[in-house]
Amino acid sequence: MQNLESILVEWEKFAATLVPESQRADQAMLRDHVKKMLETIAADLARPESAHDQAEKSKGHRPATKTAATTHGVERLELGFSLVSAMAEYRALRASVTRLWQDAHIAKPVSKTANEDIIRFNEAIDQAVSESVDSYSAERDKQTRVFETILSSSPDLSFTFDLEGRFAYANKALIQLLGRPIDKIVGTNFFDLHFSAAAEMQGHIQQAIASKQQFRGDMPYTAPGREVEFFDFIFAPVLTNGGKVEAVAGTARNITNRKIAENRNWQKANYDLLTGLPNRRLLGDRLNQSVKHTVRTGVQIALLFIDLDHFKEANDRFGHDSGDILLRLVADRIRSCVRAIDTVARLGGDEFTVILQDLTDNHHVEISAKKILNELATNFQINNNVIHISGTIGIALCPQDASTAEQLLKNADQAMYMAKIAGRNRFHFFLPSQEQSVEQISRLITDLRVALPSQQLDVYYQPIVDIATGRIVKAEALLRWHHPELGLMVPGQFMGPAEEAVVMDEIGNWVVTEAARHSRLWGELLGMPFQINFSLSANQFIDHNYTSTLGAYIKSLGLAPHSLSVDIKEESFLNEWGNISDRIFALHDAGIDVAVDDFGSGYSSIAHLKIFAIDTIKIDRSLIRDMTGDVSNESVLQAIIAMAHKLGIKVIAEGVETITQRVSLQSADCDYAQGYLFSTPVRADEFEKLLQPG
């Protein structure tokens, strides 16, 4: 006890050479700990030892009390000391005390008591070592059990690998996932366990070993009889005190639900929920990639911008549920017309796009566009209803027409718009001159919105004469626009934009009102009903609500029956829009006749029209023009007139310009004629003069 300080100093110097700096704890705390052990040993040496005590010590028996040595073992484990390092402290302490003891007895003979003391000291040190080792081991075993319990109860996978990448440990969760006992796992690698990404996973293990850094990633795994699952994993190198890798520890967590949620969110963000097609966002990404590839390689692509014709009318008439089914069927039909490498997308509403990849010429583009138009024009059977629509397609090419995705989409949209103006149900390639045309049309639409309230519109009337007598018996109402800058414009110059501007109904209603007013006025002038023809657009005719409303309005005017006749384009009958007969009946019920305009320009026949209660056909001017000097054409015209009369249908010849044409038509028993031979379309006041006697 008198040399306690010098013993502690000596111990510190010696222990410092044995314990790595990384494992040295606070020196003051360690000194205090050793001091307590020495004091305990000194107290033991000072107490006489009986034979029984000696026998018990030799057997390793000791009191079951907490000593400084037991505390030492537990605390050294908590401080991160290895067992070897912890025991090195005792070796250093034994060496220090023994050296001092030798120095103290070097000049004099060692007494029996001194020998007994050094023996008892070594016995005490041995016992302290035993107590420390036991407490260290017991605590480590406890920690191992706790650690094993934590790992076993954890739903996460825990495992270790040796330096060859073979499993050295697997917790309960991993054992259950792999469906094999632990002894069939330890010693195997990912190849042995048939992981689909085995080579990649083994590479990650070696990467963690070589870099001495953690590696994080995710991996798929399909257990026997189960769906594929996904795991987020970490491989961490286990380092010795010297910094060498001795193993790799790993943990993995099942992230399948997260992956499913992420995939679902990605699908929502990038795909149209109704049709399952890529949406505008994903289209933009794919179009960007395609354009970049084209600019880099020169391999041509085409963008088709598809707008459905008459979808709104079908949606309004048959309901939104049928409209949704129709959009899904449209998506399927468009997909069936293109290759797997091409992209079909829905921009929204009734607008679709197609990216045609890797083109060598425009022939494939035209074939694809025609296929799509044919598919869309084929009837759709939905909920016991026959629905007919069509499509209009604008086409832009890259790199010819644009070098960016945004410009390509804009150009395809403009081409589609020009196709709409040209008559729908067709495709149109983008032309550089279209940009100016679209701007002009946009300005025209803006001007058209104010044309009616600004009293720029007028109705002209062209006489329809009884071909036998030459007397004016009917008239056709023709719309004219006195544009403040462009002058007098006929419907062909602005009716397309009018429909796109959604002002057609308003203008059409005004024309009907004017026609009805003049029919009444001129009927009173002549003392008999006077019929005026006016046109309905295809959109107005296929809108059942519009025809019903129109019929109710005409009824309310109290006109004499047959005072008005509706001219409907032949194409409207070709489209077979649902119950056409119902619409015609609604018009007839209001006292309105129905005429098929431009007959012969399409592919319908008199027999085709007999199922509808058609009152009149108006033979297209092209047939009248071709009749002159051509016996076969004249024969065809005579056959049409004869067939019509057999079915009780009257015939008006349009575009009659010569006496010869009139004579031929009169010989063929044609009922009526109109054309420049008789009069150009004129204002109402001028037309009224034509009705005067003489």
Beta strands, then each sheet from edge to edge (+ up, - down):
strand 1: 157-161
strand 2: 167-170
strand 3: 215-222
strand 4: 228-239
strand 5: 245-254
strand 6: 300-309
strand 7: 343-348
strand 8: 351-359
strand 9: 380-382
strand 10: 385-387
strand 11: 390-398
strand 12: 427-429
strand 13: 457-466
strand 14: 472-483
strand 15: 487-489
strand 16: 531-536
strand 17: 564-569
strand 18: 592-599
strand 19: 616-619
strand 20: 650-653
strand 21: 672-673
sheet 1: 2+ 1- 5+ 4- 3+
sheet 2: 7+ 8- 6+ 11- 12-
sheet 3: 9+ 10-
sheet 4: 15+ 14- 13+ 21- 20- 19- 18- 17- 16-
end
